[in-house]
Amino acid sequence: MLKIKKKAKPEKILLGDEVYILWQDGEESHISFFDLRDACPCASCIDELSG
């Protein structure tokens, strides 16, 4: 499950095999597209995952 609790704004966001976020405080986050979509509450993503 995707859990990112940041109040800082991202310094840089890159896309490749996953989403890579470099935060202003120097921390890094790597998020797979599946986890990102799984965490999305919109109807399209929920329907896409549940069939």
PDB file of N, CA, C and O in Angstrom:
ATOM      1  N   MET A   1       0.843  -1.178   0.000  1.00  0.00           N
ATOM      2  CA  MET A   1       0.000   0.000   0.000  1.00  0.00           C
ATOM      3  C   MET A   1       0.885   1.236   0.000  1.00  0.00           C
ATOM      4  O   MET A   1       1.903   1.285   0.690  1.00  0.00           O
ATOM      5  N   LEU A   2       0.495   2.209  -0.762  1.00  0.00           N
ATOM      6  CA  LEU A   2       1.239   3.454  -0.911  1.00  0.00           C
ATOM      7  C   LEU A   2       0.983   4.362   0.284  1.00  0.00           C
ATOM      8  O   LEU A   2      -0.164   4.701   0.578  1.00  0.00           O
ATOM      9  N   LYS A   3       2.048   4.755   0.969  1.00  0.00           N
ATOM     10  CA  LYS A   3       1.918   5.676   2.097  1.00  0.00           C
ATOM     11  C   LYS A   3       3.052   6.684   2.038  1.00  0.00           C
ATOM     12  O   LYS A   3       4.201   6.363   2.342  1.00  0.00           O
ATOM     13  N   ILE A   4       2.720   7.897   1.649  1.00  0.00           N
ATOM     14  CA  ILE A   4       3.690   8.986   1.656  1.00  0.00           C
ATOM     15  C   ILE A   4       3.036  10.131   2.405  1.00  0.00           C
ATOM     16  O   ILE A   4       2.007  10.658   1.980  1.00  0.00           O
ATOM     17  N   LYS A   5       3.630  10.508   3.506  1.00  0.00           N
ATOM     18  CA  LYS A   5       3.098  11.606   4.306  1.00  0.00           C
ATOM     19  C   LYS A   5       4.128  12.716   4.303  1.00  0.00           C
ATOM     20  O   LYS A   5       4.959  12.815   5.206  1.00  0.00           O
ATOM     21  N   LYS A   6       4.065  13.535   3.294  1.00  0.00           N
ATOM     22  CA  LYS A   6       5.008  14.632   3.138  1.00  0.00           C
ATOM     23  C   LYS A   6       4.232  15.932   3.035  1.00  0.00           C
ATOM     24  O   LYS A   6       3.201  15.998   2.366  1.00  0.00           O
ATOM     25  N   LYS A   7       4.720  16.942   3.686  1.00  0.00           N
ATOM     26  CA  LYS A   7       4.154  18.269   3.522  1.00  0.00           C
ATOM     27  C   LYS A   7       5.054  19.114   2.637  1.00  0.00           C
ATOM     28  O   LYS A   7       4.646  20.164   2.142  1.00  0.00           O
ATOM     29  N   ALA A   8       6.291  18.644   2.438  1.00  0.00           N
ATOM     30  CA  ALA A   8       7.234  19.362   1.592  1.00  0.00           C
ATOM     31  C   ALA A   8       6.829  19.209   0.127  1.00  0.00           C
ATOM     32  O   ALA A   8       6.221  18.211  -0.261  1.00  0.00           O
ATOM     33  N   LYS A   9       7.170  20.198  -0.664  1.00  0.00           N
ATOM     34  CA  LYS A   9       6.918  20.121  -2.095  1.00  0.00           C
ATOM     35  C   LYS A   9       8.044  19.337  -2.754  1.00  0.00           C
ATOM     36  O   LYS A   9       9.192  19.396  -2.313  1.00  0.00           O
ATOM     37  N   PRO A  10       7.713  18.603  -3.809  1.00  0.00           N
ATOM     38  CA  PRO A  10       8.756  17.863  -4.513  1.00  0.00           C
ATOM     39  C   PRO A  10       9.731  18.819  -5.192  1.00  0.00           C
ATOM     40  O   PRO A  10       9.330  19.854  -5.725  1.00  0.00           O
ATOM     41  N   GLU A  11      10.991  18.471  -5.169  1.00  0.00           N
ATOM     42  CA  GLU A  11      12.024  19.228  -5.869  1.00  0.00           C
ATOM     43  C   GLU A  11      12.040  18.809  -7.341  1.00  0.00           C
ATOM     44  O   GLU A  11      12.203  19.636  -8.238  1.00  0.00           O
ATOM     45  N   LYS A  12      11.867  17.497  -7.566  1.00  0.00           N
ATOM     46  CA  LYS A  12      11.922  16.956  -8.919  1.00  0.00           C
ATOM     47  C   LYS A  12      11.080  15.692  -8.976  1.00  0.00           C
ATOM     48  O   LYS A  12      11.088  14.892  -8.041  1.00  0.00           O
ATOM     49  N   ILE A  13      10.356  15.513 -10.073  1.00  0.00           N
ATOM     50  CA  ILE A  13       9.582  14.298 -10.301  1.00  0.00           C
ATOM     51  C   ILE A  13       9.997  13.736 -11.653  1.00  0.00           C
ATOM     52  O   ILE A  13       9.933  14.431 -12.667  1.00  0.00           O
ATOM     53  N   LEU A  14      10.424  12.476 -11.666  1.00  0.00           N
ATOM     54  CA  LEU A  14      10.855  11.822 -12.898  1.00  0.00           C
ATOM     55  C   LEU A  14      10.030  10.562 -13.126  1.00  0.00           C
ATOM     56  O   LEU A  14       9.633   9.886 -12.177  1.00  0.00           O
ATOM     57  N   LEU A  15       9.777  10.256 -14.386  1.00  0.00           N
ATOM     58  CA  LEU A  15       9.049   9.048 -14.754  1.00  0.00           C
ATOM     59  C   LEU A  15       9.971   8.118 -15.519  1.00  0.00           C
ATOM     60  O   LEU A  15      10.739   8.557 -16.375  1.00  0.00           O
ATOM     61  N   GLY A  16       9.895   6.859 -15.214  1.00  0.00           N
ATOM     62  CA  GLY A  16      10.649   5.816 -15.900  1.00  0.00           C
ATOM     63  C   GLY A  16       9.856   4.544 -15.745  1.00  0.00           C
ATOM     64  O   GLY A  16       8.710   4.468 -16.188  1.00  0.00           O
ATOM     65  N   ASP A  17      10.446   3.542 -15.125  1.00  0.00           N
ATOM     66  CA  ASP A  17       9.718   2.320 -14.798  1.00  0.00           C
ATOM     67  C   ASP A  17       8.807   2.535 -13.599  1.00  0.00           C
ATOM     68  O   ASP A  17       7.939   1.709 -13.317  1.00  0.00           O
ATOM     69  N   GLU A  18       9.002   3.638 -12.897  1.00  0.00           N
ATOM     70  CA  GLU A  18       8.206   4.022 -11.735  1.00  0.00           C
ATOM     71  C   GLU A  18       8.270   5.536 -11.601  1.00  0.00           C
ATOM     72  O   GLU A  18       8.984   6.198 -12.354  1.00  0.00           O
ATOM     73  N   VAL A  19       7.536   6.084 -10.655  1.00  0.00           N
ATOM     74  CA  VAL A  19       7.601   7.513 -10.371  1.00  0.00           C
ATOM     75  C   VAL A  19       8.696   7.723  -9.331  1.00  0.00           C
ATOM     76  O   VAL A  19       8.700   7.078  -8.282  1.00  0.00           O
ATOM     77  N   TYR A  20       9.606   8.613  -9.624  1.00  0.00           N
ATOM     78  CA  TYR A  20      10.711   8.941  -8.723  1.00  0.00           C
ATOM     79  C   TYR A  20      10.505  10.381  -8.270  1.00  0.00           C
ATOM     80  O   TYR A  20      10.399  11.287  -9.097  1.00  0.00           O
ATOM     81  N   ILE A  21      10.449  10.592  -6.952  1.00  0.00           N
ATOM     82  CA  ILE A  21      10.255  11.934  -6.402  1.00  0.00           C
ATOM     83  C   ILE A  21      11.433  12.269  -5.513  1.00  0.00           C
ATOM     84  O   ILE A  21      11.759  11.526  -4.587  1.00  0.00           O
ATOM     85  N   LEU A  22      12.068  13.388  -5.798  1.00  0.00           N
ATOM     86  CA  LEU A  22      13.118  13.929  -4.940  1.00  0.00           C
ATOM     87  C   LEU A  22      12.499  15.103  -4.191  1.00  0.00           C
ATOM     88  O   LEU A  22      12.067  16.084  -4.796  1.00  0.00           O
ATOM     89  N   TRP A  23      12.462  14.987  -2.857  1.00  0.00           N
ATOM     90  CA  TRP A  23      11.850  16.010  -2.021  1.00  0.00           C
ATOM     91  C   TRP A  23      12.866  17.089  -1.676  1.00  0.00           C
ATOM     92  O   TRP A  23      14.074  16.861  -1.746  1.00  0.00           O
ATOM     93  N   GLN A  24      12.372  18.261  -1.305  1.00  0.00           N
ATOM     94  CA  GLN A  24      13.233  19.390  -0.954  1.00  0.00           C
ATOM     95  C   GLN A  24      14.166  19.067   0.202  1.00  0.00           C
ATOM     96  O   GLN A  24      15.248  19.647   0.295  1.00  0.00           O
ATOM     97  N   ASP A  25      13.774  18.159   1.083  1.00  0.00           N
ATOM     98  CA  ASP A  25      14.613  17.810   2.235  1.00  0.00           C
ATOM     99  C   ASP A  25      15.649  16.730   1.906  1.00  0.00           C
ATOM    100  O   ASP A  25      16.359  16.261   2.795  1.00  0.00           O
ATOM    101  N   GLY A  26      15.736  16.333   0.621  1.00  0.00           N
ATOM    102  CA  GLY A  26      16.720  15.348   0.205  1.00  0.00           C
ATOM    103  C   GLY A  26      16.220  13.912   0.220  1.00  0.00           C
ATOM    104  O   GLY A  26      16.900  13.020  -0.287  1.00  0.00           O
ATOM    105  N   GLU A  27      15.048  13.672   0.789  1.00  0.00           N
ATOM    106  CA  GLU A  27      14.461  12.327   0.806  1.00  0.00           C
ATOM    107  C   GLU A  27      14.053  11.938  -0.620  1.00  0.00           C
ATOM    108  O   GLU A  27      13.801  12.804  -1.457  1.00  0.00           O
ATOM    109  N   GLU A  28      13.993  10.653  -0.882  1.00  0.00           N
ATOM    110  CA  GLU A  28      13.583  10.135  -2.179  1.00  0.00           C
ATOM    111  C   GLU A  28      12.417   9.173  -2.005  1.00  0.00           C
ATOM    112  O   GLU A  28      12.355   8.429  -1.026  1.00  0.00           O
ATOM    113  N   SER A  29      11.503   9.193  -2.956  1.00  0.00           N
ATOM    114  CA  SER A  29      10.399   8.234  -2.985  1.00  0.00           C
ATOM    115  C   SER A  29      10.378   7.583  -4.358  1.00  0.00           C
ATOM    116  O   SER A  29      10.532   8.255  -5.378  1.00  0.00           O
ATOM    117  N   HIS A  30      10.186   6.272  -4.377  1.00  0.00           N
ATOM    118  CA  HIS A  30      10.036   5.506  -5.609  1.00  0.00           C
ATOM    119  C   HIS A  30       8.686   4.808  -5.522  1.00  0.00           C
ATOM    120  O   HIS A  30       8.441   4.042  -4.590  1.00  0.00           O
ATOM    121  N   ILE A  31       7.810   5.066  -6.487  1.00  0.00           N
ATOM    122  CA  ILE A  31       6.453   4.531  -6.438  1.00  0.00           C
ATOM    123  C   ILE A  31       6.151   3.818  -7.751  1.00  0.00           C
ATOM    124  O   ILE A  31       6.279   4.408  -8.824  1.00  0.00           O
ATOM    125  N   SER A  32       5.756   2.567  -7.669  1.00  0.00           N
ATOM    126  CA  SER A  32       5.387   1.847  -8.891  1.00  0.00           C
ATOM    127  C   SER A  32       4.059   2.407  -9.410  1.00  0.00           C
ATOM    128  O   SER A  32       3.248   2.926  -8.643  1.00  0.00           O
ATOM    129  N   PHE A  33       3.856   2.293 -10.708  1.00  0.00           N
ATOM    130  CA  PHE A  33       2.614   2.785 -11.293  1.00  0.00           C
ATOM    131  C   PHE A  33       1.411   1.996 -10.767  1.00  0.00           C
ATOM    132  O   PHE A  33       0.326   2.554 -10.608  1.00  0.00           O
ATOM    133  N   PHE A  34       1.600   0.711 -10.500  1.00  0.00           N
ATOM    134  CA  PHE A  34       0.513  -0.088  -9.931  1.00  0.00           C
ATOM    135  C   PHE A  34       0.118   0.448  -8.557  1.00  0.00           C
ATOM    136  O   PHE A  34      -1.069   0.617  -8.278  1.00  0.00           O
ATOM    137  N   ASP A  35       1.108   0.719  -7.690  1.00  0.00           N
ATOM    138  CA  ASP A  35       0.807   1.239  -6.352  1.00  0.00           C
ATOM    139  C   ASP A  35       0.157   2.614  -6.429  1.00  0.00           C
ATOM    140  O   ASP A  35      -0.745   2.920  -5.650  1.00  0.00           O
ATOM    141  N   LEU A  36       0.607   3.437  -7.358  1.00  0.00           N
ATOM    142  CA  LEU A  36       0.026   4.767  -7.526  1.00  0.00           C
ATOM    143  C   LEU A  36      -1.435   4.652  -7.948  1.00  0.00           C
ATOM    144  O   LEU A  36      -2.301   5.338  -7.405  1.00  0.00           O
ATOM    145  N   ARG A  37      -1.697   3.797  -8.900  1.00  0.00           N
ATOM    146  CA  ARG A  37      -3.073   3.611  -9.360  1.00  0.00           C
ATOM    147  C   ARG A  37      -3.931   2.951  -8.285  1.00  0.00           C
ATOM    148  O   ARG A  37      -5.107   3.288  -8.140  1.00  0.00           O
ATOM    149  N   ASP A  38      -3.363   2.026  -7.538  1.00  0.00           N
ATOM    150  CA  ASP A  38      -4.083   1.347  -6.465  1.00  0.00           C
ATOM    151  C   ASP A  38      -4.505   2.329  -5.372  1.00  0.00           C
ATOM    152  O   ASP A  38      -5.538   2.137  -4.732  1.00  0.00           O
ATOM    153  N   ALA A  39      -3.714   3.375  -5.157  1.00  0.00           N
ATOM    154  CA  ALA A  39      -4.016   4.367  -4.122  1.00  0.00           C
ATOM    155  C   ALA A  39      -4.972   5.456  -4.608  1.00  0.00           C
ATOM    156  O   ALA A  39      -5.453   6.261  -3.810  1.00  0.00           O
ATOM    157  N   CYS A  40      -5.246   5.486  -5.899  1.00  0.00           N
ATOM    158  CA  CYS A  40      -6.097   6.530  -6.478  1.00  0.00           C
ATOM    159  C   CYS A  40      -7.570   6.249  -6.167  1.00  0.00           C
ATOM    160  O   CYS A  40      -8.045   5.141  -6.415  1.00  0.00           O
ATOM    161  N   PRO A  41      -8.305   7.238  -5.624  1.00  0.00           N
ATOM    162  CA  PRO A  41      -9.701   7.021  -5.264  1.00  0.00           C
ATOM    163  C   PRO A  41     -10.691   7.250  -6.413  1.00  0.00           C
ATOM    164  O   PRO A  41     -11.892   7.046  -6.234  1.00  0.00           O
ATOM    165  N   CYS A  42     -10.209   7.670  -7.586  1.00  0.00           N
ATOM    166  CA  CYS A  42     -11.162   7.996  -8.655  1.00  0.00           C
ATOM    167  C   CYS A  42     -11.830   6.733  -9.197  1.00  0.00           C
ATOM    168  O   CYS A  42     -11.268   5.641  -9.127  1.00  0.00           O
ATOM    169  N   ALA A  43     -13.008   6.896  -9.726  1.00  0.00           N
ATOM    170  CA  ALA A  43     -13.806   5.764 -10.196  1.00  0.00           C
ATOM    171  C   ALA A  43     -13.116   4.995 -11.320  1.00  0.00           C
ATOM    172  O   ALA A  43     -13.226   3.770 -11.385  1.00  0.00           O
ATOM    173  N   SER A  44     -12.417   5.684 -12.191  1.00  0.00           N
ATOM    174  CA  SER A  44     -11.746   5.007 -13.309  1.00  0.00           C
ATOM    175  C   SER A  44     -10.692   4.035 -12.817  1.00  0.00           C
ATOM    176  O   SER A  44     -10.629   2.900 -13.289  1.00  0.00           O
ATOM    177  N   CYS A  45      -9.870   4.461 -11.882  1.00  0.00           N
ATOM    178  CA  CYS A  45      -8.802   3.596 -11.376  1.00  0.00           C
ATOM    179  C   CYS A  45      -9.355   2.454 -10.535  1.00  0.00           C
ATOM    180  O   CYS A  45      -8.868   1.327 -10.626  1.00  0.00           O
ATOM    181  N   ILE A  46     -10.353   2.727  -9.730  1.00  0.00           N
ATOM    182  CA  ILE A  46     -10.943   1.675  -8.903  1.00  0.00           C
ATOM    183  C   ILE A  46     -11.589   0.628  -9.796  1.00  0.00           C
ATOM    184  O   ILE A  46     -11.405  -0.568  -9.574  1.00  0.00           O
ATOM    185  N   ASP A  47     -12.341   1.057 -10.800  1.00  0.00           N
ATOM    186  CA  ASP A  47     -12.978   0.126 -11.726  1.00  0.00           C
ATOM    187  C   ASP A  47     -11.922  -0.654 -12.507  1.00  0.00           C
ATOM    188  O   ASP A  47     -12.090  -1.848 -12.751  1.00  0.00           O
ATOM    189  N   GLU A  48     -10.853   0.003 -12.894  1.00  0.00           N
ATOM    190  CA  GLU A  48      -9.778  -0.649 -13.646  1.00  0.00           C
ATOM    191  C   GLU A  48      -9.143  -1.772 -12.834  1.00  0.00           C
ATOM    192  O   GLU A  48      -8.808  -2.821 -13.384  1.00  0.00           O
ATOM    193  N   LEU A  49      -8.976  -1.563 -11.538  1.00  0.00           N
ATOM    194  CA  LEU A  49      -8.354  -2.573 -10.689  1.00  0.00           C
ATOM    195  C   LEU A  49      -9.321  -3.693 -10.319  1.00  0.00           C
ATOM    196  O   LEU A  49      -8.917  -4.848 -10.178  1.00  0.00           O
ATOM    197  N   SER A  50     -10.585  -3.353 -10.163  1.00  0.00           N
ATOM    198  CA  SER A  50     -11.542  -4.355  -9.693  1.00  0.00           C
ATOM    199  C   SER A  50     -12.207  -5.119 -10.832  1.00  0.00           C
ATOM    200  O   SER A  50     -12.855  -6.143 -10.614  1.00  0.00           O
ATOM    201  N   GLY A  51     -12.039  -4.611 -12.043  1.00  0.00           N
ATOM    202  CA  GLY A  51     -12.620  -5.306 -13.199  1.00  0.00           C
ATOM    203  C   GLY A  51     -14.021  -4.875 -13.424  1.00  0.00           C
ATOM    204  O   GLY A  51     -14.672  -5.352 -14.353  1.00  0.00           O
TER     205      GLY A  51
END
